[in-house]
Amino acid sequence: LSKRMKHLSFDVSALDYEAVSRHRSCYLCVSGMNAAVRATVRVGLYTGAKVYFVHEGYQGLVDGGENIRPATWESVSMMLQLGGTVIGSARCQDFRVREGRMKAACNLVKLGITNLCVIGGDGSLTGANQFRTEWSGLLADLVRAGKITQEEAKKSSHLNIVGMVGSIDNDFCGTDMTIGTDSALHRIIEVVDAITTTAQSHQRTFILEVMGRHCGYLALVTALACGADWVFIPEMPPDDGWEEHLCRRLADQRARGSRLNVIIVAEGAMSRAGKPISSEDIKKLVTDRLGFDTRTTILGHVQRGGTPSAFDRILGSRMGVEAVMALLEATPDTPACVVSLSGNQAVRLPLMECVQVTKDVTAAMAEGKYDEAIKLRGNTIQMNSWTESPESSNINMAILNIGAPCAGMNAAVRAAVRMGLIQGHTMLAVHDGFDGLAHGQVEPINWTAVSGWTGKGGSMLGTKRTLPAEILEEISQNIAKFNIHALVIIGGFEAYVGGLQLVQAREKYEEMCIPMVVIPATVSNNVPGSDFSIGADTALNTITSTCDRIKQSAAGTKRRVFIVETMGGYCGYLATMAGLAAGADAAYIYEDKFNIKDLEVNVQHLLQKMKTTVKRGLILRNENCNANYTTDFIFNLYSEEGKGVFDCRKNVLGHMQQGGTPTPFDRNFGTKMGTKSVLWLTDKLKECYRHGRIFANTQDSACVLGMKKRSLTFQPLAELNGETDFEHRIPKTQWWLKIRPIMKILAKYNIKLDTSEHADMEHVIKKRTPLTK
């Protein structure tokens, strides 16, 4: 790979191109762009390429001169925690005309740049593709005008284009998440949580308007994350007579004892007649008809700013690496591509296919074909229509939390309870895990009881680490006593092991022959059968923000290295991903064995680093990475070897990683997991109903619900038995280990980058259902 890159030069730009089809000028600047810029620059330099910054977007490309400058390793330091883009982004009228694009081409040819990485929205990427399509003609015109020589034109005969999508609206078809969306959700949820407290105090109705002129993603996910009473989105205009329906719903909520109402409105919301629905219109409706004390809040551009979330930093870093690989492998016949996220995998898609599908959504909405627009956006956009069912199914479904508490557990419980009630089931809350089930701490739980749970950390049901093996007799008796037909088990590795023990007990206890599902919820992200666990994202953001503060504290003192210990048991997920998100120099984990020679290499690396303009170091250590190389040992080693060059500080983050308010990701992941688990159990109960009773003894009647690569899947607990390292409480295979080389490369270690599983070019059929929806 390095040989092929030696003579490759490219620039990385944060651009926005005003597409001819648009009627308004716009420019993008979203959190997470800097992570993509940093990764692109450093991986480009790692492969031996020359890398250039283009400042001020396409305008800088046209103006040239000091706007196009070489990028260095140090020039992208301390960028990860900054919002927006440090190289600037601007609208550009000049690039819309051929004369402007000729100037841009001339500037690139003179610098020998033949590869362009564009970070922006569909307008930016459309402009890049047009630039690439015209490239040969632009060079011919430049030669005729005497601006460049035939030799220069020959050396720059082809322009490669790779795009990364930066947009808070998540409105680009072909990728599950765009850079900046998760950070925008963080800003929105912070405001919603603050508003909720004052609304409860004063019994108010709050109407919150979020961005989304043509896409309701932010509004929908916000509504799910905060348990809103109503949401208005462009893709799904309310039916005629919605005013009465809305007022009736708000009144019903108050009658149930709710002290607040929350309504979320996307800025592009409209009626089926095409009339805009504004937050002020809704406020007037609620005030006039119900007399409720009502307030409106329009967030505006606060959604674009702020510190990037850990998710956006990791997404930007992964996309930046994949963009360089795409440029590396591009040929004159390769179409311009966009690097996208599908589930948990990086993919490459033809740029113009994605742009076309994105335009098809807008066209469908303009023509009133909302069902088609919803299909293109993703089916779960219909999840805003939850209502309690008045009919009973005679099914009793129990929910319990197992293991250590984590943020997002309550969101999963709430979703499971409400989806069960929608199905007509009786939902039972089990307090204090398997202990509570054994001691009869079981009671019905209703719709109102789980109101407001999505934003609460910890476990409202209570949770313990007790496993069922020693109390199976008592558990079986209470399953019979409370006539429990199905179990939703939400928790970490103990939940997984407990589920296995219940399945194994079926041979002895007939009461255990009921369908059950385990939902992974743990900060350690160590449950087999799922790439992600509820709670891990919140913990990851806590670690990342703490590391930001720690690094900032060294800005004045200089030459300081911080040793930070993270949680995770034997699983190095938190240390690795936080290391990537926070820009760590090393992350020590159990899965990636290290010895004293590796520690020596790391110390020498930091000694060399202190000779540059970057005089700060960050080392992460997973709590159980090595029994002998403890946090104190590593701290003492670095302190001794760094004498006279740098000094050290250590931080053990501890249980602060388990607490806090759930992130938007965990709230919505929990909501989706809780909902899907109850729907699956409902179908499984129908299959297992025989001769007037429930009897489930097949392997596929007890599963782990998890995200695997591109989709949520149910995997039998018994099948996962062989994929588990029970001694160390981790899966034998973990996807994120393949990301570790990226962290090391971005920290300037000379290691080999494994490209054996690079992303191949795919094609767009429709937009896939995002993980966070």
C-alpha positions in Angstrom: 0.0 0.0 0.0 2.8 2.4 0.9 4.4 1.9 -2.5 1.2 2.8 -4.3 0.9 6.0 -2.1 4.4 7.3 -2.3 3.7 9.7 -5.1 0.1 10.4 -4.2 -0.9 13.9 -3.2 -4.4 14.9 -2.1 -6.1 17.6 -0.2 -8.8 17.3 2.5 -11.5 20.0 2.4 -14.5 20.8 4.5 -16.7 22.1 1.7 -20.2 22.9 0.8 -21.2 23.3 -2.8 -24.4 25.3 -3.5 -26.1 22.9 -5.9 -27.8 24.5 -8.9 -31.1 22.8 -8.0 -31.2 24.5 -4.6 -33.0 27.8 -4.1 -31.0 28.9 -1.1 -27.4 29.4 -0.1 -26.1 27.3 2.7 -22.9 26.1 4.3 -22.1 23.3 6.6 -20.1 23.2 9.8 -20.8 20.3 12.1 -19.1 18.7 15.1 -17.0 15.7 14.2 -15.5 17.1 11.0 -12.2 17.7 12.7 -11.9 14.1 13.6 -12.3 13.2 9.9 -9.8 15.8 8.9 -7.3 14.6 11.5 -7.6 11.0 10.4 -7.3 11.7 6.7 -4.2 13.8 7.2 -2.4 11.4 9.5 -3.2 8.3 7.5 -2.3 10.1 4.3 1.1 11.0 5.8 1.5 7.5 7.2 1.2 6.1 3.7 3.8 8.5 2.4 1.5 11.0 0.6 1.7 14.7 0.6 -1.5 16.1 2.2 -2.9 19.6 1.8 -5.5 21.6 3.6 -7.9 23.7 1.5 -9.1 26.5 3.8 -12.5 28.1 3.3 -14.0 25.3 1.2 -14.4 25.6 -2.5 -13.7 29.3 -2.3 -10.2 28.4 -1.1 -9.9 26.0 -4.0 -10.7 28.7 -6.4 -8.6 31.4 -4.8 -5.6 29.2 -4.2 -2.5 30.7 -2.8 -2.3 30.6 1.0 -5.7 28.8 1.1 -4.0 25.6 0.0 -1.3 24.7 2.4 0.6 21.5 3.3 -0.7 19.7 6.3 1.7 18.3 9.0 1.2 15.8 11.7 1.3 18.5 14.4 -1.1 20.8 12.5 -4.0 18.4 13.4 -3.1 18.0 17.0 -5.7 19.0 19.7 -8.5 19.0 17.1 -10.6 16.1 18.2 -12.5 18.0 20.9 -13.2 21.1 18.8 -16.5 21.6 17.1 -17.0 22.8 13.6 -14.0 22.6 11.3 -10.7 24.3 11.9 -9.9 24.7 8.2 -13.1 26.6 7.5 -16.1 26.1 5.3 -17.8 28.7 3.1 -20.4 29.1 0.4 -18.8 29.8 -3.0 -20.6 31.4 -5.9 -17.4 31.2 -8.1 -17.3 27.4 -8.1 -20.8 27.3 -9.6 -19.5 28.6 -12.9 -17.0 26.9 -15.2 -14.5 29.8 -15.0 -14.3 29.3 -11.2 -13.8 25.6 -11.6 -11.0 26.2 -14.1 -9.2 28.3 -11.6 -9.6 25.6 -9.0 -8.3 23.0 -11.4 -5.3 25.1 -12.3 -4.4 25.5 -8.6 -4.6 21.8 -8.1 -2.5 20.9 -11.1 0.2 23.4 -10.1 0.5 21.6 -6.8 0.3 18.1 -8.3 -2.9 17.3 -6.4 -5.0 14.7 -8.1 -7.0 13.3 -5.2 -9.8 15.3 -3.4 -11.4 14.3 -0.2 -14.6 16.3 0.4 -16.5 16.5 3.7 -19.9 18.0 3.4 -23.5 17.5 2.4 -25.2 16.4 -0.8 -24.6 19.8 -2.4 -20.9 19.7 -1.6 -20.6 16.2 -3.0 -22.6 17.0 -6.1 -20.2 19.8 -6.8 -17.2 17.6 -6.3 -18.6 15.0 -8.8 -19.3 17.7 -11.4 -15.7 19.0 -10.9 -14.4 15.4 -11.5 -16.6 14.9 -14.6 -15.4 18.1 -16.2 -11.8 17.5 -15.2 -10.4 16.5 -18.7 -12.2 19.4 -20.4 -10.9 21.9 -17.8 -7.3 20.7 -18.3 -7.7 21.0 -22.1 -9.0 24.6 -21.7 -6.1 25.4 -19.3 -3.6 24.1 -21.8 -5.1 26.1 -24.6 -5.1 29.2 -22.5 -1.4 28.6 -21.6 -2.1 28.3 -17.9 -0.6 24.9 -17.7 1.7 22.8 -19.9 1.0 19.6 -21.7 3.4 17.8 -19.3 1.5 19.1 -16.3 -1.9 18.1 -17.8 -0.5 14.6 -18.5 0.7 14.2 -14.9 -2.7 15.3 -13.6 -4.9 13.6 -16.2 -7.3 12.1 -13.7 -9.0 13.4 -10.5 -10.1 11.0 -7.8 -13.0 12.0 -5.5 -14.0 10.5 -2.2 -16.7 12.0 0.0 -17.6 11.9 3.6 -21.0 13.2 4.7 -21.1 15.9 7.3 -24.7 16.9 8.2 -26.6 17.2 11.5 -29.9 16.3 9.7 -28.8 12.7 8.8 -30.6 13.4 5.5 -28.1 11.7 3.1 -29.4 8.4 1.8 -26.8 5.6 1.7 -25.4 6.1 5.2 -27.0 5.2 8.6 -25.3 8.1 10.3 -23.8 11.3 9.0 -20.9 13.0 10.8 -22.4 15.6 13.2 -25.8 14.0 13.8 -25.0 12.4 17.1 -23.4 15.5 18.5 -26.5 17.5 17.5 -28.6 15.1 19.4 -26.4 15.6 22.4 -27.1 19.3 22.3 -30.8 18.8 21.8 -31.2 16.3 24.6 -29.3 18.5 27.0 -31.8 21.2 26.4 -34.8 18.8 26.6 -33.6 17.5 30.0 -33.2 21.0 31.3 -36.6 22.0 30.0 -38.3 18.9 31.5 -37.3 19.9 35.0 -38.9 23.4 34.8 -41.9 22.0 32.9 -42.6 19.5 35.7 -42.3 22.2 38.3 -44.8 24.5 36.7 -47.1 22.0 34.9 -46.3 23.4 31.5 -46.4 22.3 27.9 -43.2 22.8 26.1 -42.9 22.9 22.3 -39.3 22.4 21.0 -38.4 23.2 17.4 -35.3 21.4 16.1 -33.6 21.6 12.7 -34.7 19.4 9.8 -36.0 21.3 6.8 -36.5 18.2 4.7 -35.6 15.4 7.2 -37.3 14.6 10.5 -34.5 12.4 11.9 -33.5 14.8 14.7 -37.1 15.5 15.7 -38.1 11.8 15.7 -35.1 10.5 17.7 -35.4 13.4 20.1 -39.1 12.5 20.6 -38.2 8.9 21.3 -35.3 9.9 23.6 -37.4 12.1 25.8 -40.7 10.3 25.6 -42.5 13.2 23.9 -46.3 13.3 23.6 -46.2 14.3 19.9 -43.7 14.8 17.1 -44.1 16.6 13.8 -41.8 15.6 10.9 -41.8 16.5 7.2 -41.9 12.9 6.0 -45.1 12.1 7.9 -47.6 15.0 7.9 -50.4 14.5 10.5 -53.8 13.3 9.3 -56.6 15.8 8.9 -58.1 16.6 12.2 -54.8 16.3 14.0 -55.6 19.3 16.1 -58.4 17.5 18.0 -56.2 14.3 18.3 -53.3 16.3 19.7 -55.4 18.2 22.3 -57.1 15.0 23.4 -53.8 13.2 23.9 -52.4 16.1 25.9 -55.5 16.3 28.0 -55.4 12.5 28.6 -51.7 12.7 29.8 -52.6 15.4 32.3 -55.6 13.4 33.5 -53.2 10.5 34.2 -51.2 12.7 36.5 -48.4 13.9 34.1 -47.2 17.3 35.1 -45.7 18.2 31.7 -46.3 17.8 28.0 -43.5 17.8 25.4 -44.1 18.3 21.7 -41.2 18.1 19.2 -41.4 19.9 15.9 -39.0 19.7 12.9 -38.6 23.1 11.3 -39.9 21.6 8.0 -43.0 20.2 9.5 -46.2 20.7 7.4 -49.8 19.5 7.0 -51.0 17.2 4.3 -52.2 20.2 2.4 -48.6 21.6 2.3 -49.2 24.3 4.9 -46.2 24.8 7.4 -46.8 23.8 11.0 -44.8 26.1 13.2 -44.1 25.9 16.9 -46.1 29.2 17.3 -49.1 27.6 15.5 -49.1 24.7 17.9 -48.7 27.0 21.0 -51.7 29.0 19.9 -53.7 25.8 19.4 -52.8 24.3 22.9 -53.3 27.6 24.7 -56.7 28.5 23.1 -58.3 25.0 23.3 -56.8 23.6 26.5 -55.7 26.7 28.4 -52.4 25.1 29.3 -49.4 27.2 30.2 -47.3 26.7 27.1 -43.8 27.8 26.1 -41.8 27.4 22.9 -38.1 26.9 22.4 -36.4 27.2 19.0 -32.9 25.7 19.3 -31.4 27.1 16.0 -27.7 26.9 15.4 -26.9 25.7 18.9 -27.5 22.3 17.5 -24.5 22.6 15.1 -21.9 23.6 17.7 -20.3 22.3 20.8 -17.8 19.5 21.6 -18.2 16.5 19.3 -19.6 13.3 20.9 -17.4 10.2 21.2 -19.6 8.5 18.5 -18.9 11.4 16.0 -15.2 11.4 16.7 -14.9 7.6 16.2 -17.1 7.8 13.1 -15.1 10.7 11.6 -11.8 8.8 12.3 -13.0 5.6 10.8 -14.4 7.4 7.7 -11.2 9.4 7.3 -9.1 6.2 7.2 -11.5 4.5 4.8 -11.5 7.6 2.6 -7.7 7.4 2.2 -8.0 3.7 1.4 -10.6 4.5 -1.3 -8.3 7.1 -2.8 -5.5 4.7 -2.7 -7.4 2.0 -4.6 -9.1 4.4 -7.1 -8.6 4.0 -10.8 -9.8 6.2 -13.7 -12.8 3.8 -14.1 -13.8 4.0 -10.4 -16.8 6.2 -9.9 -16.6 9.0 -7.3 -17.6 7.3 -4.0 -18.9 8.3 -0.6 -17.7 6.5 2.5 -20.8 5.5 4.5 -21.8 3.6 7.7 -24.0 0.6 7.4 -24.9 -0.8 10.8 -21.4 -1.3 12.2 -19.5 -1.5 9.0 -17.8 1.1 6.7 -19.0 0.8 3.1 -18.3 2.6 -0.1 -21.2 3.7 -2.3 -21.3 5.5 -5.7 -21.6 9.1 -4.8 -24.2 10.1 -7.4 -26.4 7.1 -6.6 -26.6 8.3 -3.0 -27.3 11.9 -4.1 -30.1 10.7 -6.5 -31.8 8.7 -3.8 -31.6 11.7 -1.5 -33.2 13.9 -4.1 -35.9 11.2 -4.7 -36.9 11.6 -1.1 -37.4 15.4 -1.4 -39.2 14.9 -4.7 -41.5 12.3 -3.2 -42.4 14.6 -0.3 -43.0 17.5 -2.8 -45.4 15.3 -4.7 -47.2 14.2 -1.5 -45.9 10.6 -1.8 -45.1 10.4 1.9 -45.2 6.6 2.1 -42.5 6.4 -0.5 -40.5 9.1 1.4 -40.8 7.1 4.6 -39.7 3.9 2.9 -36.6 5.6 1.6 -35.8 7.1 5.0 -36.3 3.9 7.0 -39.3 2.0 8.3 -38.8 2.9 12.0 -39.8 6.4 11.3 -43.3 5.1 12.1 -42.5 4.5 15.7 -44.0 7.9 16.8 -47.5 6.4 16.8 -47.4 4.4 20.1 -50.8 4.2 21.9 -52.0 1.9 24.7 -54.1 -1.0 23.6 -57.5 -1.4 25.3 -57.6 -5.1 24.6 -56.1 -7.9 26.7 -54.0 -10.8 25.4 -54.0 -12.8 28.6 -50.2 -12.9 28.4 -48.0 -12.0 31.4 -44.6 -10.8 30.5 -42.0 -10.0 33.2 -39.0 -7.6 33.0 -35.9 -7.6 35.2 -32.5 -6.0 35.3 -29.4 -8.0 36.1 -25.8 -7.1 37.0 -24.3 -3.6 37.4 -26.6 -0.7 36.6 -25.9 1.4 33.5 -27.4 4.3 31.6 -30.1 3.3 29.1 -31.5 0.4 31.1 -34.5 2.4 32.0 -35.1 3.3 28.4 -35.2 -0.4 27.5 -37.6 -1.2 30.3 -39.9 1.7 29.4 -40.0 0.6 25.7 -40.6 -3.0 26.6 -43.4 -2.1 29.0 -45.2 0.2 26.6 -44.8 -2.1 23.6 -46.2 -5.0 25.8 -49.2 -2.9 26.8 -49.7 -2.0 23.1 -49.8 -5.7 22.4 -52.4 -6.1 25.2 -50.1 -8.0 27.6 -49.9 -7.6 31.3 -46.4 -6.3 32.1 -44.8 -7.4 35.4 -41.9 -5.5 37.0 -39.4 -7.7 38.9 -37.3 -5.7 41.4 -33.7 -6.6 42.3 -33.0 -9.1 39.5 -33.1 -12.8 40.0 -33.1 -12.2 43.8 -36.4 -10.4 43.4 -37.8 -13.1 41.2 -36.9 -15.7 43.8 -38.4 -13.7 46.7 -41.6 -12.7 44.9 -40.8 -9.0 44.4 -43.1 -8.9 41.3 -45.8 -6.4 40.6 -47.8 -5.1 37.6 -46.4 -2.0 35.9 -48.5 0.4 33.9 -48.1 3.0 31.1 -47.8 5.9 33.5 -45.3 4.3 35.8 -42.6 4.3 33.2 -43.1 7.9 32.1 -39.9 9.9 32.1 -37.7 6.8 32.4 -35.7 7.3 29.2 -33.6 10.1 30.6 -32.8 8.5 33.9 -29.6 6.7 34.6 -29.1 3.6 36.7 -31.9 1.1 37.1 -35.3 2.1 38.4 -36.3 -1.6 38.9 -33.2 -2.2 41.0 -30.5 -4.7 40.0 -28.2 -7.3 41.6 -25.4 -9.6 40.3 -27.0 -12.7 41.8 -27.1 -15.6 39.4 -30.1 -18.0 39.4 -28.2 -21.3 39.8 -28.6 -21.5 43.6 -32.2 -20.3 43.7 -33.8 -22.1 40.7 -36.4 -23.8 42.9 -37.7 -20.4 44.2 -37.6 -18.8 40.8 -39.6 -21.7 39.2 -42.2 -21.4 42.0 -42.7 -17.7 41.4 -42.8 -18.1 37.6 -45.8 -20.4 38.3 -47.2 -18.3 41.1 -47.3 -15.1 39.0 -48.2 -17.1 35.8 -45.3 -15.6 33.9 -45.3 -16.5 30.2 -42.1 -14.8 29.0 -39.0 -13.0 30.4 -37.2 -9.9 29.3 -33.8 -10.0 30.9 -31.8 -6.7 30.6 -28.2 -6.6 31.9 -24.6 -7.4 31.3 -22.6 -10.6 31.5 -24.5 -11.9 34.5 -27.8 -11.5 32.5 -26.2 -13.6 29.7 -25.0 -16.3 32.1 -28.3 -16.2 34.1 -30.2 -16.7 30.9 -28.0 -19.7 30.1 -28.6 -21.2 33.5 -32.4 -20.8 33.1 -32.2 -22.6 29.8 -30.1 -25.4 31.2 -32.7 -25.7 34.1 -35.5 -26.5 31.6 -34.7 -30.2 31.9 -35.5 -30.1 35.6 -38.0 -27.3 35.9 -40.9 -27.2 33.4 -41.7 -23.6 34.5 -38.5 -22.5 32.8 -39.9 -23.6 29.4 -41.0 -20.1 28.5 -39.6 -17.8 25.8 -36.9 -15.4 27.1 -34.7 -12.7 25.6 -31.5 -11.2 27.0 -30.9 -7.5 26.1 -27.2 -6.6 26.6 -26.8 -3.6 28.9 -23.4 -2.9 30.4 -20.7 -0.3 30.2 -18.1 -3.1 29.5 -19.7 -4.1 26.2 -18.7 -7.7 26.8 -21.9 -9.7 26.2 -21.5 -12.3 23.4 -23.9 -12.0 20.5 -23.9 -8.2 20.2 -21.4 -5.7 18.9 -22.9 -3.0 21.2 -24.4 -3.0 24.7 -26.7 -0.4 26.1 -24.8 1.9 28.4 -21.4 1.6 26.7 -21.9 4.8 24.7 -22.7 6.9 27.8 -19.6 5.5 29.6 -17.5 6.2 26.5 -18.6 9.8 26.4 -17.8 10.2 30.1 -14.3 8.9 29.6 -13.8 11.0 26.5 -15.0 14.2 28.1 -12.8 13.5 31.1 -9.8 12.9 29.0 -10.5 16.2 27.2 -10.3 18.0 30.5 -7.2 16.2 31.6 -5.4 17.0 28.3 -6.5 20.6 28.6 -5.1 20.8 32.1 -1.6 20.2 30.6 -2.0 23.0 28.1 -0.2 25.5 30.4 2.2 23.2 32.2 3.4 21.3 29.0 5.4 18.1 29.0 3.0 16.0 31.0 1.8 12.5 30.5 -1.5 11.3 32.0 -2.2 7.6 32.9 -6.0 7.0 33.0 -7.6 3.7 34.2 -10.9 2.8 32.7 -13.5 0.2 33.6 -14.5 -2.8 31.5 -13.3 -5.9 33.5 -11.2 -7.9 31.0 -12.9 -6.3 28.0 -10.8 -3.5 26.5 -13.6 -1.9 24.5 -13.8 1.3 26.6 -10.1 1.8 26.7 -9.7 1.3 23.0 -12.6 3.4 21.7 -12.0 6.2 24.3 -8.4 6.1 23.1 -9.5 6.7 19.5 -12.0 9.3 20.5 -9.6 11.2 22.9 -6.4 10.9 20.8 -4.5 8.6 23.2 -0.9 7.6 22.7 -1.6 4.1 23.9 -4.3 1.9 25.4 -3.4 -1.2 27.3 -6.0 -4.0 27.2 -6.2 -7.7 28.1 -7.0 -8.8 24.6 -3.9 -7.2 23.0 -1.0 -8.7 25.0 1.9 -6.4 25.9 5.2 -6.8 27.7 8.0 -4.7 29.1 9.4 -4.2 25.6 6.1 -2.7 24.5 6.1 -0.4 27.5 9.6 0.7 26.6 8.6 1.5 23.0 5.7 3.6 24.3 8.0 5.5 26.7 10.4 6.2 23.9 7.6 7.3 21.7 6.5 9.9 24.2 10.1 11.1 24.7 10.3 11.8 21.0 6.9 13.4 21.0 8.0 15.9 23.7 10.6 17.2 21.2 7.8 18.4 18.9 5.2 21.1 19.4 2.8 18.6 21.0 4.0 18.2 24.6 1.1 16.2 26.1 0.6 12.5 26.4 -2.4 10.3 27.2 -2.2 6.7 28.2 -5.3 4.6 28.9 -5.2 1.3 30.8 -8.1 -1.1 31.1 -8.5 -2.1 34.7 -7.8 -5.8 34.2 -5.4 -5.6 31.3 -2.5 -7.2 33.2 -2.3 -8.5 36.8 1.4 -7.3 37.2 1.5 -4.2 35.0 -0.9 -2.3 37.3 -1.8 1.4 36.9 0.6 2.2 39.7 3.4 0.2 38.0 2.9 1.9 34.7 2.7 5.3 36.4 5.9 4.7 38.3 7.6 3.4 35.1 6.7 6.4 33.0 7.6 8.8 35.9 11.1 7.2 36.2 11.8 7.0 32.5 10.5 10.5 31.8 12.6 12.3 34.4 13.9 15.5 33.0 11.6 15.3 30.0 8.1 15.0 31.2 6.2 14.3 34.5 3.2 12.1 35.1 -0.2 12.2 36.6 -2.7 9.3 37.1 -6.5 9.2 37.2 -8.7 6.2 38.1 -12.1 7.1 36.8 -14.0 4.4 38.7 -17.8 4.2 39.0 -18.4 7.6 37.4 -18.4 5.7 34.2 -21.5 3.8 35.2 -23.6 6.8 36.2 -24.9 9.9 34.5 -27.7 10.8 32.1 -28.0 8.4 29.2 -26.7 9.6 25.8 -29.1 9.9 22.9 -27.5 6.8 21.5 -28.2 4.7 24.6 -31.7 6.1 25.0 -32.7 5.2 21.5 -30.7 1.9 21.3 -32.5 0.9 24.5 -35.8 2.0 23.1 -35.3 0.0 19.9 -34.0 -3.1 21.8 -36.9 -3.1 24.3 -39.5 -2.7 21.5 -38.0 -5.4 19.3 -37.6 -7.9 22.2 -41.3 -7.7 23.1 -42.5 -8.0 19.5 -40.2 -11.1 19.1 -41.5 -12.6 22.4 -45.1 -12.0 21.2 -44.5 -14.0 18.0 -42.6 -16.7 19.9 -45.5 -17.1 22.4 -47.8 -17.8 19.5 -45.5 -20.5 18.2 -45.1 -22.1 21.6 -48.8 -22.2 22.5 -49.9 -25.8 22.6 -53.1 -27.3 24.1 -54.0 -24.3 26.1 -50.5 -23.6 27.6 -47.1 -22.2 26.8 -44.3 -24.7 26.4 -40.9 -23.5 24.9 -38.0 -25.9 25.0 -36.2 -25.3 21.7 -32.9 -23.4 21.5 -34.4 -20.6 19.5 -36.9 -19.8 22.2 -34.2 -18.2 24.5 -32.0 -15.7 22.6 -29.7 -12.7 23.0 -30.9 -9.7 21.0 -27.8 -7.9 19.6 -26.5 -5.7 16.9 -24.3 -7.8 14.6 -22.6 -5.9 11.8 -25.6 -4.5 9.9 -28.7 -5.6 11.8 -30.3 -6.5 15.0 -30.5 -10.3 15.3 -31.7 -12.9 17.8 -29.1 -15.6 18.6 -29.9 -18.6 20.8 -28.1 -18.5 24.1 -27.1 -22.1 23.7 -25.3 -21.4 20.4 -23.3 -18.5 22.0 -22.0 -20.8 24.7 -19.1 -21.9 22.5 -18.2 -18.4 21.5 -17.7 -17.2 25.1 -14.5 -17.0 27.3 -16.3 -17.5 30.6 -13.2 -17.2 32.7 -12.6 -13.6 31.5 -16.2 -12.8 30.8 -15.7 -11.7 27.2 -16.7 -13.0 23.7 -13.9 -14.9 22.0 -14.2 -12.7 18.9 -14.6 -8.9 19.2 -15.1 -6.7 16.2 -13.5 -3.6 17.6 -10.1 -5.1 17.9 -9.6 -4.5 14.2 -9.9 -0.7 14.9 -7.0 -0.7 17.4 -4.3 -0.3 14.6 -6.1 3.0 13.6 -5.6 4.4 17.0 -1.9 3.5 16.9 -1.4 4.9 13.5 -3.1 8.2 14.4 -0.7 8.3 17.4 2.2 8.0 15.0 3.4 4.5 15.6 5.0 2.7 12.7 2.8 -0.4 12.4 1.1 -2.3 9.6 -2.4 -1.3 8.7 -4.5 -4.4 8.0 -6.6 -3.8 4.9 -7.7 -7.4 4.4 -11.3 -6.4 5.2 -11.5 -3.1 3.3 -14.9 -1.9 2.1 -15.9 -2.8 -1.4 -18.1 -0.6 -3.6 -21.7 -1.4 -3.1 -24.9 0.1 -4.6 -27.8 2.0 -3.0 -31.2 0.3 -2.9 -32.8 2.3 -0.1 -31.6 3.9 3.1 -31.0 1.3 5.7 -32.5 1.6 9.2 -30.0 3.4 11.4 -28.8 1.9 14.7 -29.9 4.9 16.7 -33.4 5.1 15.4 
